Structures are given as structure tokens and as C-alpha cells.
Amino acid sequence: MPKTKKLNDADIDELDAFLDRVDGGDIPNVEALDGFIAALACCPDLIMPSEYLPVIQGGKTEEGDLVFDNMAEAQRFMELVNQHWNHVNAQLNKGEVYLPLVLEDEEGNYHCNDWADGFLIGVNMRRKIWDELMYDEEHGGAIVPIMALAHEHHPDPELRPYTEPVDDELREKLIVGAAAGVTIMHRYFKDQRIEYTPPSRTFVRSGPKTGRNDPCPCGSGKKYKQCCGRGPTLH
């Protein structure tokens, strides 16, 4: 049975350390990862790990990507990501109160900007689906606090939601509004999930199974067990 318990402090620090090894990535820390996963959990179209993991592990250049020193590291990273994925989905599917995982700065303050950035990165993976909600007069307001936090420090001052710095009272309202908005948006998309769920099929292998000692079908020249059969890419 998948783990649905939330990450403890040690887990968060460990996962943060992995993400910190990515140079210039879109998901710089666990706070951004939580926002990213929350958006994917709301979306009615199932986004597979093969699509979202490159976003989490990808750096500004290929040299900045997250790589692992050994298989144990790769497995531990996937375990932590999957555990948090299951926890966020469990909260939303059970109708529990969703609480964003927001990190403290060195002065003990919460900002939630990275969380909001991560959420919008998740939104952009299926932007056409999300546009329907954004232009819905009744439900579109649910994403407004998230967009306000994401654009608070936008490089273009004209695109910032506020001309004055956000004070503690307003920030708290925005964070509470963002959390409530996730629940509203998940509920909004819930009825569409059947539309995006593919029918179950029985797959028939079209060719012989690749043996562990056979040449890898990717063409690398290595044995399958030493290449694609190993799982996550290791460097």
C-alpha cells in the first residue's frame, strides 16, 4: 500500500538536499515541489512520472541536471518524491484540509513564493485544461491568490499585483486563500477525471522480451541490465 504519511523534518531536509544539487532548475526546493505536485493532483489529466520527473530533476543546462552517485541514491530520491505525491493526493482525494508545505527563511518568516511558482509550473504542463478554469466566472478566483504570490517579485514592476510590499497580514490571507483555492480547484476538476481516464486494456507484447544479458534495444552497445534495465539514470 502506498505511503500517504507526510514527510518528516529529516525527509524534507534530505529531499531539499537532492533538489539543491540541480543547477538553475524550475523546482529549487521542497516548497516548490509541493506546489508543483498540488497542481498535478488537481489536474484531471494524469501526468505520468516520465513527464514530470524531468521537470523536477532538470537544470538550466544538461550539466545542471540532478544525477545520482549510485542506485541507492536514485531509489531514495524516488521514494521521497512518491511519498509526498501520495500524501498530497490523499489529502485532496479524502477532502481533507490541504496545507501547503511552506519553508521558513532564516528569520523564521514564511513567504510562499516558491510554492506558488511551483504550482504555476504544474499548471503550465496542461495549460489548455487550466485555461477553462481561469476564465470561469464562478471558480476562476480560486487561482488568484496563487498568481499574486507567484508574481509578487516579477522582474517587470507593471506585472506585480501590488505596488507596495506585501505585509504579514496580507501574506497570511494570500497563503490561506491559496490553500483553499487548491481544494476548490481539485473539486472543480473532479468530475472531469473520468473523461481523461483511458479505458483499461490488455497489452500484448509484439516482440520477444529483452533478456538481462541481451544488447540494450536503445542502441547503446551495453547489456540491457547495465543500461535501460537499471532504472533511473546514474552518472
Secondary structure, DSSP 8 states (H G I E B T S, - for coil): ----S---HHHHHHHHHHHHTSSS-S--SHHHHHHHHHHHHH-SS---HHHHHHHHH--SSGGGS---SSHHHHHHHHHHHHHHHHHHHHHHHTT--------B-TTS-B--HHHHHHHHHHHGGGHHHHHHHHT-TTTGGGGHHHHHHHTTT-SSGGGSS-SS---HHHHHHHHHHHHHHHHHHHHHHHTTHHHHS--------SS----TTSB-TTSSSSBGGGTGGG-S---
